[in-house]
Amino acid sequence: MKERNKITICMGSSCFARGNRANLELLESFLETNDLRQAIDLTGSRCEQCCPRGPNIRIGETSYHGVDEGSLLDLLEALAAGPEEV
């Protein structure tokens, strides 16, 4: 699997409380709706070591900080569009 097809969402208490609970729901819904469950490896981590900048999500090797539902949707749409978009 290509690394860009891996999404890691921080499930540490800080990120989870600051928005990754809603982000996880959005991620799961987006993957299901767009038939991407087989193409994307969605995993959770206990901590991405950037608590003050959270909620944190990593797509491939790129980390994103302060991710809210709007910015996450933008990232997911770019990921679905193709490799040069993310």
PDB file of N, CA, C and O in Angstrom, chain B, residues numbered from 101:
ATOM      1  N   MET B 101       0.844  -1.189   0.000  1.00  0.00           N
ATOM      2  CA  MET B 101       0.000   0.000   0.000  1.00  0.00           C
ATOM      3  C   MET B 101       0.885   1.246   0.000  1.00  0.00           C
ATOM      4  O   MET B 101       1.843   1.326   0.769  1.00  0.00           O
ATOM      5  N   LYS B 102       0.577   2.193  -0.836  1.00  0.00           N
ATOM      6  CA  LYS B 102       1.316   3.446  -0.859  1.00  0.00           C
ATOM      7  C   LYS B 102       1.092   4.187   0.448  1.00  0.00           C
ATOM      8  O   LYS B 102       0.002   4.144   1.019  1.00  0.00           O
ATOM      9  N   GLU B 103       2.144   4.875   0.923  1.00  0.00           N
ATOM     10  CA  GLU B 103       2.060   5.571   2.204  1.00  0.00           C
ATOM     11  C   GLU B 103       0.980   6.652   2.189  1.00  0.00           C
ATOM     12  O   GLU B 103       0.355   6.904   3.219  1.00  0.00           O
ATOM     13  N   ARG B 104       0.750   7.286   1.055  1.00  0.00           N
ATOM     14  CA  ARG B 104      -0.257   8.350   1.008  1.00  0.00           C
ATOM     15  C   ARG B 104      -1.669   7.810   1.201  1.00  0.00           C
ATOM     16  O   ARG B 104      -2.608   8.583   1.393  1.00  0.00           O
ATOM     17  N   ASN B 105      -1.822   6.512   1.153  1.00  0.00           N
ATOM     18  CA  ASN B 105      -3.132   5.906   1.350  1.00  0.00           C
ATOM     19  C   ASN B 105      -3.380   5.539   2.802  1.00  0.00           C
ATOM     20  O   ASN B 105      -4.338   4.831   3.112  1.00  0.00           O
ATOM     21  N   LYS B 106      -2.522   6.017   3.691  1.00  0.00           N
ATOM     22  CA  LYS B 106      -2.687   5.739   5.112  1.00  0.00           C
ATOM     23  C   LYS B 106      -3.048   7.037   5.832  1.00  0.00           C
ATOM     24  O   LYS B 106      -2.360   8.050   5.697  1.00  0.00           O
ATOM     25  N   ILE B 107      -4.138   6.988   6.598  1.00  0.00           N
ATOM     26  CA  ILE B 107      -4.560   8.127   7.411  1.00  0.00           C
ATOM     27  C   ILE B 107      -4.492   7.693   8.862  1.00  0.00           C
ATOM     28  O   ILE B 107      -5.087   6.689   9.252  1.00  0.00           O
ATOM     29  N   THR B 108      -3.761   8.462   9.658  1.00  0.00           N
ATOM     30  CA  THR B 108      -3.643   8.186  11.078  1.00  0.00           C
ATOM     31  C   THR B 108      -4.265   9.358  11.839  1.00  0.00           C
ATOM     32  O   THR B 108      -3.864  10.509  11.671  1.00  0.00           O
ATOM     33  N   ILE B 109      -5.234   9.046  12.664  1.00  0.00           N
ATOM     34  CA  ILE B 109      -5.911  10.076  13.447  1.00  0.00           C
ATOM     35  C   ILE B 109      -5.499   9.920  14.909  1.00  0.00           C
ATOM     36  O   ILE B 109      -5.557   8.825  15.467  1.00  0.00           O
ATOM     37  N   CYS B 110      -5.090  11.009  15.511  1.00  0.00           N
ATOM     38  CA  CYS B 110      -4.669  10.974  16.905  1.00  0.00           C
ATOM     39  C   CYS B 110      -5.899  10.804  17.797  1.00  0.00           C
ATOM     40  O   CYS B 110      -6.858  11.573  17.728  1.00  0.00           O
ATOM     41  N   MET B 111      -5.835   9.773  18.631  1.00  0.00           N
ATOM     42  CA  MET B 111      -6.938   9.495  19.544  1.00  0.00           C
ATOM     43  C   MET B 111      -6.541   9.788  20.992  1.00  0.00           C
ATOM     44  O   MET B 111      -7.231   9.379  21.926  1.00  0.00           O
ATOM     45  N   GLY B 112      -5.426  10.498  21.171  1.00  0.00           N
ATOM     46  CA  GLY B 112      -5.033  10.922  22.505  1.00  0.00           C
ATOM     47  C   GLY B 112      -6.122  11.796  23.105  1.00  0.00           C
ATOM     48  O   GLY B 112      -6.916  12.392  22.377  1.00  0.00           O
ATOM     49  N   SER B 113      -6.160  11.874  24.424  1.00  0.00           N
ATOM     50  CA  SER B 113      -7.269  12.569  25.086  1.00  0.00           C
ATOM     51  C   SER B 113      -7.400  14.027  24.661  1.00  0.00           C
ATOM     52  O   SER B 113      -8.517  14.523  24.521  1.00  0.00           O
ATOM     53  N   SER B 114      -6.290  14.721  24.454  1.00  0.00           N
ATOM     54  CA  SER B 114      -6.353  16.133  24.064  1.00  0.00           C
ATOM     55  C   SER B 114      -6.964  16.292  22.668  1.00  0.00           C
ATOM     56  O   SER B 114      -7.894  17.076  22.479  1.00  0.00           O
ATOM     57  N   CYS B 115      -6.444  15.558  21.709  1.00  0.00           N
ATOM     58  CA  CYS B 115      -6.963  15.668  20.335  1.00  0.00           C
ATOM     59  C   CYS B 115      -8.398  15.171  20.235  1.00  0.00           C
ATOM     60  O   CYS B 115      -9.219  15.760  19.532  1.00  0.00           O
ATOM     61  N   PHE B 116      -8.696  14.090  20.937  1.00  0.00           N
ATOM     62  CA  PHE B 116     -10.045  13.531  20.891  1.00  0.00           C
ATOM     63  C   PHE B 116     -11.049  14.539  21.435  1.00  0.00           C
ATOM     64  O   PHE B 116     -12.113  14.740  20.848  1.00  0.00           O
ATOM     65  N   ALA B 117     -10.711  15.172  22.555  1.00  0.00           N
ATOM     66  CA  ALA B 117     -11.616  16.147  23.166  1.00  0.00           C
ATOM     67  C   ALA B 117     -11.711  17.433  22.342  1.00  0.00           C
ATOM     68  O   ALA B 117     -12.734  18.117  22.382  1.00  0.00           O
ATOM     69  N   ARG B 118     -10.663  17.765  21.603  1.00  0.00           N
ATOM     70  CA  ARG B 118     -10.633  19.021  20.856  1.00  0.00           C
ATOM     71  C   ARG B 118     -11.182  18.901  19.439  1.00  0.00           C
ATOM     72  O   ARG B 118     -11.183  19.884  18.697  1.00  0.00           O
ATOM     73  N   GLY B 119     -11.648  17.719  19.051  1.00  0.00           N
ATOM     74  CA  GLY B 119     -12.291  17.640  17.743  1.00  0.00           C
ATOM     75  C   GLY B 119     -12.115  16.348  16.983  1.00  0.00           C
ATOM     76  O   GLY B 119     -12.841  16.113  16.017  1.00  0.00           O
ATOM     77  N   ASN B 120     -11.185  15.500  17.375  1.00  0.00           N
ATOM     78  CA  ASN B 120     -10.988  14.281  16.586  1.00  0.00           C
ATOM     79  C   ASN B 120     -12.108  13.264  16.774  1.00  0.00           C
ATOM     80  O   ASN B 120     -12.211  12.315  15.997  1.00  0.00           O
ATOM     81  N   ARG B 121     -12.943  13.442  17.784  1.00  0.00           N
ATOM     82  CA  ARG B 121     -14.134  12.583  17.882  1.00  0.00           C
ATOM     83  C   ARG B 121     -15.019  12.836  16.660  1.00  0.00           C
ATOM     84  O   ARG B 121     -15.433  11.892  15.987  1.00  0.00           O
ATOM     85  N   ALA B 122     -15.309  14.102  16.374  1.00  0.00           N
ATOM     86  CA  ALA B 122     -16.129  14.457  15.205  1.00  0.00           C
ATOM     87  C   ALA B 122     -15.376  14.170  13.908  1.00  0.00           C
ATOM     88  O   ALA B 122     -15.976  13.745  12.921  1.00  0.00           O
ATOM     89  N   ASN B 123     -14.053  14.403  13.909  1.00  0.00           N
ATOM     90  CA  ASN B 123     -13.261  14.141  12.708  1.00  0.00           C
ATOM     91  C   ASN B 123     -13.268  12.655  12.351  1.00  0.00           C
ATOM     92  O   ASN B 123     -13.321  12.306  11.172  1.00  0.00           O
ATOM     93  N   LEU B 124     -13.217  11.790  13.338  1.00  0.00           N
ATOM     94  CA  LEU B 124     -13.264  10.350  13.081  1.00  0.00           C
ATOM     95  C   LEU B 124     -14.590   9.968  12.427  1.00  0.00           C
ATOM     96  O   LEU B 124     -14.611   9.189  11.474  1.00  0.00           O
ATOM     97  N   GLU B 125     -15.682  10.508  12.930  1.00  0.00           N
ATOM     98  CA  GLU B 125     -16.989  10.232  12.326  1.00  0.00           C
ATOM     99  C   GLU B 125     -17.032  10.704  10.881  1.00  0.00           C
ATOM    100  O   GLU B 125     -17.547  10.005  10.008  1.00  0.00           O
ATOM    101  N   LEU B 126     -16.485  11.901  10.627  1.00  0.00           N
ATOM    102  CA  LEU B 126     -16.447  12.432   9.264  1.00  0.00           C
ATOM    103  C   LEU B 126     -15.586  11.547   8.362  1.00  0.00           C
ATOM    104  O   LEU B 126     -15.975  11.238   7.236  1.00  0.00           O
ATOM    105  N   LEU B 127     -14.423  11.144   8.858  1.00  0.00           N
ATOM    106  CA  LEU B 127     -13.540  10.267   8.085  1.00  0.00           C
ATOM    107  C   LEU B 127     -14.240   8.971   7.698  1.00  0.00           C
ATOM    108  O   LEU B 127     -14.237   8.579   6.531  1.00  0.00           O
ATOM    109  N   GLU B 128     -14.833   8.315   8.673  1.00  0.00           N
ATOM    110  CA  GLU B 128     -15.505   7.047   8.403  1.00  0.00           C
ATOM    111  C   GLU B 128     -16.650   7.218   7.410  1.00  0.00           C
ATOM    112  O   GLU B 128     -16.830   6.392   6.515  1.00  0.00           O
ATOM    113  N   SER B 129     -17.414   8.278   7.565  1.00  0.00           N
ATOM    114  CA  SER B 129     -18.525   8.543   6.661  1.00  0.00           C
ATOM    115  C   SER B 129     -18.027   8.828   5.241  1.00  0.00           C
ATOM    116  O   SER B 129     -18.578   8.307   4.271  1.00  0.00           O
ATOM    117  N   PHE B 130     -16.985   9.653   5.122  1.00  0.00           N
ATOM    118  CA  PHE B 130     -16.433  10.003   3.814  1.00  0.00           C
ATOM    119  C   PHE B 130     -15.909   8.761   3.103  1.00  0.00           C
ATOM    120  O   PHE B 130     -16.177   8.567   1.917  1.00  0.00           O
ATOM    121  N   LEU B 131     -15.171   7.926   3.811  1.00  0.00           N
ATOM    122  CA  LEU B 131     -14.622   6.712   3.203  1.00  0.00           C
ATOM    123  C   LEU B 131     -15.730   5.780   2.733  1.00  0.00           C
ATOM    124  O   LEU B 131     -15.635   5.185   1.659  1.00  0.00           O
ATOM    125  N   GLU B 132     -16.771   5.654   3.531  1.00  0.00           N
ATOM    126  CA  GLU B 132     -17.898   4.789   3.175  1.00  0.00           C
ATOM    127  C   GLU B 132     -18.670   5.359   1.980  1.00  0.00           C
ATOM    128  O   GLU B 132     -18.947   4.642   1.019  1.00  0.00           O
ATOM    129  N   THR B 133     -19.009   6.625   2.041  1.00  0.00           N
ATOM    130  CA  THR B 133     -19.789   7.282   0.990  1.00  0.00           C
ATOM    131  C   THR B 133     -19.075   7.275  -0.352  1.00  0.00           C
ATOM    132  O   THR B 133     -19.707   7.135  -1.399  1.00  0.00           O
ATOM    133  N   ASN B 134     -17.747   7.427  -0.317  1.00  0.00           N
ATOM    134  CA  ASN B 134     -16.965   7.507  -1.547  1.00  0.00           C
ATOM    135  C   ASN B 134     -16.310   6.177  -1.925  1.00  0.00           C
ATOM    136  O   ASN B 134     -15.419   6.133  -2.773  1.00  0.00           O
ATOM    137  N   ASP B 135     -16.761   5.095  -1.285  1.00  0.00           N
ATOM    138  CA  ASP B 135     -16.280   3.746  -1.578  1.00  0.00           C
ATOM    139  C   ASP B 135     -14.748   3.665  -1.542  1.00  0.00           C
ATOM    140  O   ASP B 135     -14.121   3.099  -2.438  1.00  0.00           O
ATOM    141  N   LEU B 136     -14.160   4.243  -0.483  1.00  0.00           N
ATOM    142  CA  LEU B 136     -12.706   4.268  -0.345  1.00  0.00           C
ATOM    143  C   LEU B 136     -12.199   3.381   0.794  1.00  0.00           C
ATOM    144  O   LEU B 136     -11.008   3.396   1.106  1.00  0.00           O
ATOM    145  N   ARG B 137     -13.083   2.618   1.408  1.00  0.00           N
ATOM    146  CA  ARG B 137     -12.683   1.778   2.547  1.00  0.00           C
ATOM    147  C   ARG B 137     -11.525   0.837   2.195  1.00  0.00           C
ATOM    148  O   ARG B 137     -10.636   0.622   3.019  1.00  0.00           O
ATOM    149  N   GLN B 138     -11.526   0.284   1.000  1.00  0.00           N
ATOM    150  CA  GLN B 138     -10.468  -0.651   0.596  1.00  0.00           C
ATOM    151  C   GLN B 138      -9.190   0.073   0.176  1.00  0.00           C
ATOM    152  O   GLN B 138      -8.109  -0.514   0.216  1.00  0.00           O
ATOM    153  N   ALA B 139      -9.300   1.332  -0.224  1.00  0.00           N
ATOM    154  CA  ALA B 139      -8.144   2.063  -0.734  1.00  0.00           C
ATOM    155  C   ALA B 139      -7.390   2.831   0.347  1.00  0.00           C
ATOM    156  O   ALA B 139      -6.229   3.189   0.150  1.00  0.00           O
ATOM    157  N   ILE B 140      -8.026   3.087   1.473  1.00  0.00           N
ATOM    158  CA  ILE B 140      -7.429   3.886   2.538  1.00  0.00           C
ATOM    159  C   ILE B 140      -7.306   3.049   3.804  1.00  0.00           C
ATOM    160  O   ILE B 140      -8.264   2.408   4.237  1.00  0.00           O
ATOM    161  N   ASP B 141      -6.118   3.066   4.388  1.00  0.00           N
ATOM    162  CA  ASP B 141      -5.878   2.391   5.657  1.00  0.00           C
ATOM    163  C   ASP B 141      -6.046   3.432   6.765  1.00  0.00           C
ATOM    164  O   ASP B 141      -5.165   4.268   6.966  1.00  0.00           O
ATOM    165  N   LEU B 142      -7.156   3.387   7.474  1.00  0.00           N
ATOM    166  CA  LEU B 142      -7.457   4.330   8.555  1.00  0.00           C
ATOM    167  C   LEU B 142      -7.039   3.709   9.877  1.00  0.00           C
ATOM    168  O   LEU B 142      -7.536   2.648  10.257  1.00  0.00           O
ATOM    169  N   THR B 143      -6.133   4.365  10.572  1.00  0.00           N
ATOM    170  CA  THR B 143      -5.668   3.875  11.861  1.00  0.00           C
ATOM    171  C   THR B 143      -5.709   4.999  12.884  1.00  0.00           C
ATOM    172  O   THR B 143      -5.774   6.178  12.535  1.00  0.00           O
ATOM    173  N   GLY B 144      -5.671   4.621  14.128  1.00  0.00           N
ATOM    174  CA  GLY B 144      -5.605   5.584  15.214  1.00  0.00           C
ATOM    175  C   GLY B 144      -4.267   5.477  15.912  1.00  0.00           C
ATOM    176  O   GLY B 144      -3.618   4.432  15.874  1.00  0.00           O
ATOM    177  N   SER B 145      -3.860   6.554  16.544  1.00  0.00           N
ATOM    178  CA  SER B 145      -2.645   6.530  17.349  1.00  0.00           C
ATOM    179  C   SER B 145      -2.978   7.093  18.723  1.00  0.00           C
ATOM    180  O   SER B 145      -3.945   7.837  18.880  1.00  0.00           O
ATOM    181  N   ARG B 146      -2.196   6.744  19.689  1.00  0.00           N
ATOM    182  CA  ARG B 146      -2.438   7.258  21.040  1.00  0.00           C
ATOM    183  C   ARG B 146      -2.003   8.700  21.171  1.00  0.00           C
ATOM    184  O   ARG B 146      -2.612   9.471  21.914  1.00  0.00           O
ATOM    185  N   CYS B 147      -0.954   9.071  20.456  1.00  0.00           N
ATOM    186  CA  CYS B 147      -0.486  10.459  20.514  1.00  0.00           C
ATOM    187  C   CYS B 147       0.434  10.720  19.334  1.00  0.00           C
ATOM    188  O   CYS B 147       1.267   9.880  18.993  1.00  0.00           O
ATOM    189  N   GLU B 148       0.289  11.864  18.719  1.00  0.00           N
ATOM    190  CA  GLU B 148       1.141  12.275  17.609  1.00  0.00           C
ATOM    191  C   GLU B 148       2.227  13.258  18.068  1.00  0.00           C
ATOM    192  O   GLU B 148       2.943  13.825  17.243  1.00  0.00           O
ATOM    193  N   GLN B 149       2.345  13.452  19.372  1.00  0.00           N
ATOM    194  CA  GLN B 149       3.394  14.276  19.984  1.00  0.00           C
ATOM    195  C   GLN B 149       3.295  15.768  19.626  1.00  0.00           C
ATOM    196  O   GLN B 149       4.300  16.477  19.666  1.00  0.00           O
ATOM    197  N   CYS B 150       2.120  16.234  19.285  1.00  0.00           N
ATOM    198  CA  CYS B 150       1.895  17.645  18.951  1.00  0.00           C
ATOM    199  C   CYS B 150       0.637  18.146  19.658  1.00  0.00           C
ATOM    200  O   CYS B 150      -0.147  18.898  19.077  1.00  0.00           O
ATOM    201  N   CYS B 151       0.446  17.737  20.894  1.00  0.00           N
ATOM    202  CA  CYS B 151      -0.803  18.019  21.618  1.00  0.00           C
ATOM    203  C   CYS B 151      -1.238  19.487  21.561  1.00  0.00           C
ATOM    204  O   CYS B 151      -2.412  19.756  21.307  1.00  0.00           O
ATOM    205  N   PRO B 152      -0.337  20.438  21.789  1.00  0.00           N
ATOM    206  CA  PRO B 152      -0.787  21.838  21.772  1.00  0.00           C
ATOM    207  C   PRO B 152      -1.294  22.317  20.413  1.00  0.00           C
ATOM    208  O   PRO B 152      -1.990  23.329  20.333  1.00  0.00           O
ATOM    209  N   ARG B 153      -0.948  21.591  19.341  1.00  0.00           N
ATOM    210  CA  ARG B 153      -1.338  22.001  17.993  1.00  0.00           C
ATOM    211  C   ARG B 153      -2.525  21.205  17.464  1.00  0.00           C
ATOM    212  O   ARG B 153      -2.905  21.369  16.305  1.00  0.00           O
ATOM    213  N   GLY B 154      -3.108  20.359  18.279  1.00  0.00           N
ATOM    214  CA  GLY B 154      -4.167  19.453  17.843  1.00  0.00           C
ATOM    215  C   GLY B 154      -5.503  20.131  17.633  1.00  0.00           C
ATOM    216  O   GLY B 154      -5.681  21.308  17.947  1.00  0.00           O
ATOM    217  N   PRO B 155      -6.428  19.372  17.103  1.00  0.00           N
ATOM    218  CA  PRO B 155      -6.373  17.953  16.803  1.00  0.00           C
ATOM    219  C   PRO B 155      -5.472  17.660  15.598  1.00  0.00           C
ATOM    220  O   PRO B 155      -5.414  18.430  14.639  1.00  0.00           O
ATOM    221  N   ASN B 156      -4.773  16.523  15.679  1.00  0.00           N
ATOM    222  CA  ASN B 156      -3.769  16.153  14.698  1.00  0.00           C
ATOM    223  C   ASN B 156      -4.188  14.930  13.898  1.00  0.00           C
ATOM    224  O   ASN B 156      -4.753  13.970  14.422  1.00  0.00           O
ATOM    225  N   ILE B 157      -3.885  15.006  12.596  1.00  0.00           N
ATOM    226  CA  ILE B 157      -4.149  13.904  11.672  1.00  0.00           C
ATOM    227  C   ILE B 157      -2.957  13.823  10.730  1.00  0.00           C
ATOM    228  O   ILE B 157      -2.409  14.844  10.316  1.00  0.00           O
ATOM    229  N   ARG B 158      -2.562  12.601  10.395  1.00  0.00           N
ATOM    230  CA  ARG B 158      -1.468  12.401   9.458  1.00  0.00           C
ATOM    231  C   ARG B 158      -2.008  11.663   8.245  1.00  0.00           C
ATOM    232  O   ARG B 158      -2.693  10.649   8.376  1.00  0.00           O
ATOM    233  N   ILE B 159      -1.694  12.183   7.058  1.00  0.00           N
ATOM    234  CA  ILE B 159      -2.032  11.522   5.803  1.00  0.00           C
ATOM    235  C   ILE B 159      -0.717  11.198   5.129  1.00  0.00           C
ATOM    236  O   ILE B 159       0.033  12.094   4.739  1.00  0.00           O
ATOM    237  N   GLY B 160      -0.441   9.905   4.994  1.00  0.00           N
ATOM    238  CA  GLY B 160       0.872   9.501   4.500  1.00  0.00           C
ATOM    239  C   GLY B 160       1.927   9.959   5.488  1.00  0.00           C
ATOM    240  O   GLY B 160       1.859   9.628   6.672  1.00  0.00           O
ATOM    241  N   GLU B 161       2.892  10.711   5.014  1.00  0.00           N
ATOM    242  CA  GLU B 161       3.960  11.227   5.864  1.00  0.00           C
ATOM    243  C   GLU B 161       3.729  12.676   6.287  1.00  0.00           C
ATOM    244  O   GLU B 161       4.561  13.251   6.987  1.00  0.00           O
ATOM    245  N   THR B 162       2.624  13.267   5.876  1.00  0.00           N
ATOM    246  CA  THR B 162       2.353  14.676   6.172  1.00  0.00           C
ATOM    247  C   THR B 162       1.410  14.797   7.356  1.00  0.00           C
ATOM    248  O   THR B 162       0.340  14.189   7.380  1.00  0.00           O
ATOM    249  N   SER B 163       1.821  15.593   8.338  1.00  0.00           N
ATOM    250  CA  SER B 163       0.990  15.837   9.520  1.00  0.00           C
ATOM    251  C   SER B 163       0.227  17.139   9.361  1.00  0.00           C
ATOM    252  O   SER B 163       0.751  18.125   8.845  1.00  0.00           O
ATOM    253  N   TYR B 164      -1.010  17.127   9.809  1.00  0.00           N
ATOM    254  CA  TYR B 164      -1.870  18.308   9.777  1.00  0.00           C
ATOM    255  C   TYR B 164      -2.302  18.596  11.208  1.00  0.00           C
ATOM    256  O   TYR B 164      -2.645  17.687  11.963  1.00  0.00           O
ATOM    257  N   HIS B 165      -2.281  19.861  11.565  1.00  0.00           N
ATOM    258  CA  HIS B 165      -2.570  20.275  12.934  1.00  0.00           C
ATOM    259  C   HIS B 165      -3.759  21.238  12.955  1.00  0.00           C
ATOM    260  O   HIS B 165      -4.023  21.941  11.980  1.00  0.00           O
ATOM    261  N   GLY B 166      -4.461  21.254  14.073  1.00  0.00           N
ATOM    262  CA  GLY B 166      -5.615  22.143  14.198  1.00  0.00           C
ATOM    263  C   GLY B 166      -6.721  21.780  13.223  1.00  0.00           C
ATOM    264  O   GLY B 166      -7.438  22.654  12.736  1.00  0.00           O
ATOM    265  N   VAL B 167      -6.859  20.501  12.939  1.00  0.00           N
ATOM    266  CA  VAL B 167      -7.806  20.031  11.926  1.00  0.00           C
ATOM    267  C   VAL B 167      -9.226  20.091  12.466  1.00  0.00           C
ATOM    268  O   VAL B 167      -9.542  19.510  13.505  1.00  0.00           O
ATOM    269  N   ASP B 168     -10.072  20.806  11.738  1.00  0.00           N
ATOM    270  CA  ASP B 168     -11.501  20.817  12.065  1.00  0.00           C
ATOM    271  C   ASP B 168     -12.233  20.107  10.930  1.00  0.00           C
ATOM    272  O   ASP B 168     -11.614  19.683   9.954  1.00  0.00           O
ATOM    273  N   GLU B 169     -13.541  19.979  11.060  1.00  0.00           N
ATOM    274  CA  GLU B 169     -14.293  19.227  10.061  1.00  0.00           C
ATOM    275  C   GLU B 169     -14.195  19.841   8.665  1.00  0.00           C
ATOM    276  O   GLU B 169     -14.156  19.111   7.675  1.00  0.00           O
ATOM    277  N   GLY B 170     -14.156  21.164   8.574  1.00  0.00           N
ATOM    278  CA  GLY B 170     -14.053  21.826   7.271  1.00  0.00           C
ATOM    279  C   GLY B 170     -12.719  21.563   6.598  1.00  0.00           C
ATOM    280  O   GLY B 170     -12.672  21.220   5.417  1.00  0.00           O
ATOM    281  N   SER B 171     -11.627  21.724   7.349  1.00  0.00           N
ATOM    282  CA  SER B 171     -10.310  21.489   6.753  1.00  0.00           C
ATOM    283  C   SER B 171     -10.101  20.011   6.454  1.00  0.00           C
ATOM    284  O   SER B 171      -9.439  19.672   5.474  1.00  0.00           O
ATOM    285  N   LEU B 172     -10.652  19.127   7.278  1.00  0.00           N
ATOM    286  CA  LEU B 172     -10.537  17.694   7.022  1.00  0.00           C
ATOM    287  C   LEU B 172     -11.279  17.323   5.739  1.00  0.00           C
ATOM    288  O   LEU B 172     -10.771  16.541   4.935  1.00  0.00           O
ATOM    289  N   LEU B 173     -12.449  17.864   5.546  1.00  0.00           N
ATOM    290  CA  LEU B 173     -13.203  17.579   4.318  1.00  0.00           C
ATOM    291  C   LEU B 173     -12.413  18.041   3.095  1.00  0.00           C
ATOM    292  O   LEU B 173     -12.384  17.341   2.082  1.00  0.00           O
ATOM    293  N   ASP B 174     -11.774  19.207   3.174  1.00  0.00           N
ATOM    294  CA  ASP B 174     -10.935  19.689   2.073  1.00  0.00           C
ATOM    295  C   ASP B 174      -9.798  18.704   1.788  1.00  0.00           C
ATOM    296  O   ASP B 174      -9.524  18.388   0.631  1.00  0.00           O
ATOM    297  N   LEU B 175      -9.137  18.219   2.847  1.00  0.00           N
ATOM    298  CA  LEU B 175      -8.042  17.260   2.685  1.00  0.00           C
ATOM    299  C   LEU B 175      -8.528  15.962   2.055  1.00  0.00           C
ATOM    300  O   LEU B 175      -7.873  15.414   1.168  1.00  0.00           O
ATOM    301  N   LEU B 176      -9.667  15.477   2.508  1.00  0.00           N
ATOM    302  CA  LEU B 176     -10.205  14.227   1.976  1.00  0.00           C
ATOM    303  C   LEU B 176     -10.614  14.357   0.515  1.00  0.00           C
ATOM    304  O   LEU B 176     -10.387  13.446  -0.281  1.00  0.00           O
ATOM    305  N   GLU B 177     -11.206  15.466   0.171  1.00  0.00           N
ATOM    306  CA  GLU B 177     -11.601  15.678  -1.229  1.00  0.00           C
ATOM    307  C   GLU B 177     -10.363  15.762  -2.117  1.00  0.00           C
ATOM    308  O   GLU B 177     -10.369  15.243  -3.233  1.00  0.00           O
ATOM    309  N   ALA B 178      -9.301  16.409  -1.635  1.00  0.00           N
ATOM    310  CA  ALA B 178      -8.062  16.473  -2.398  1.00  0.00           C
ATOM    311  C   ALA B 178      -7.430  15.086  -2.523  1.00  0.00           C
ATOM    312  O   ALA B 178      -6.908  14.733  -3.580  1.00  0.00           O
ATOM    313  N   LEU B 179      -7.475  14.310  -1.457  1.00  0.00           N
ATOM    314  CA  LEU B 179      -6.928  12.958  -1.497  1.00  0.00           C
ATOM    315  C   LEU B 179      -7.696  12.100  -2.509  1.00  0.00           C
ATOM    316  O   LEU B 179      -7.088  11.338  -3.261  1.00  0.00           O
ATOM    317  N   ALA B 180      -9.005  12.218  -2.530  1.00  0.00           N
ATOM    318  CA  ALA B 180      -9.829  11.447  -3.454  1.00  0.00           C
ATOM    319  C   ALA B 180      -9.599  11.892  -4.912  1.00  0.00           C
ATOM    320  O   ALA B 180      -9.749  11.096  -5.838  1.00  0.00           O
ATOM    321  N   ALA B 181      -9.232  13.174  -5.104  1.00  0.00           N
ATOM    322  CA  ALA B 181      -9.047  13.702  -6.445  1.00  0.00           C
ATOM    323  C   ALA B 181      -7.782  13.177  -7.118  1.00  0.00           C
ATOM    324  O   ALA B 181      -7.754  13.016  -8.338  1.00  0.00           O
ATOM    325  N   GLY B 182      -6.743  12.909  -6.342  1.00  0.00           N
ATOM    326  CA  GLY B 182      -5.524  12.390  -6.946  1.00  0.00           C
ATOM    327  C   GLY B 182      -4.277  12.744  -6.179  1.00  0.00           C
ATOM    328  O   GLY B 182      -4.312  13.595  -5.290  1.00  0.00           O
ATOM    329  N   PRO B 183      -3.174  12.102  -6.510  1.00  0.00           N
ATOM    330  CA  PRO B 183      -1.933  12.228  -5.744  1.00  0.00           C
ATOM    331  C   PRO B 183      -1.333  13.623  -5.725  1.00  0.00           C
ATOM    332  O   PRO B 183      -0.697  13.997  -4.740  1.00  0.00           O
ATOM    333  N   GLU B 184      -1.511  14.388  -6.760  1.00  0.00           N
ATOM    334  CA  GLU B 184      -0.904  15.712  -6.791  1.00  0.00           C
ATOM    335  C   GLU B 184      -1.706  16.749  -5.998  1.00  0.00           C
ATOM    336  O   GLU B 184      -1.241  17.876  -5.831  1.00  0.00           O
ATOM    337  N   GLU B 185      -2.867  16.404  -5.521  1.00  0.00           N
ATOM    338  CA  GLU B 185      -3.744  17.359  -4.853  1.00  0.00           C
ATOM    339  C   GLU B 185      -3.441  17.515  -3.354  1.00  0.00           C
ATOM    340  O   GLU B 185      -3.680  18.585  -2.793  1.00  0.00           O
ATOM    341  N   VAL B 186      -2.921  16.469  -2.698  1.00  0.00           N
ATOM    342  CA  VAL B 186      -2.697  16.529  -1.254  1.00  0.00           C
ATOM    343  C   VAL B 186      -1.285  16.942  -0.970  1.00  0.00           C
ATOM    344  O   VAL B 186      -0.895  17.051   0.193  1.00  0.00           O
TER     345      VAL B 186
END
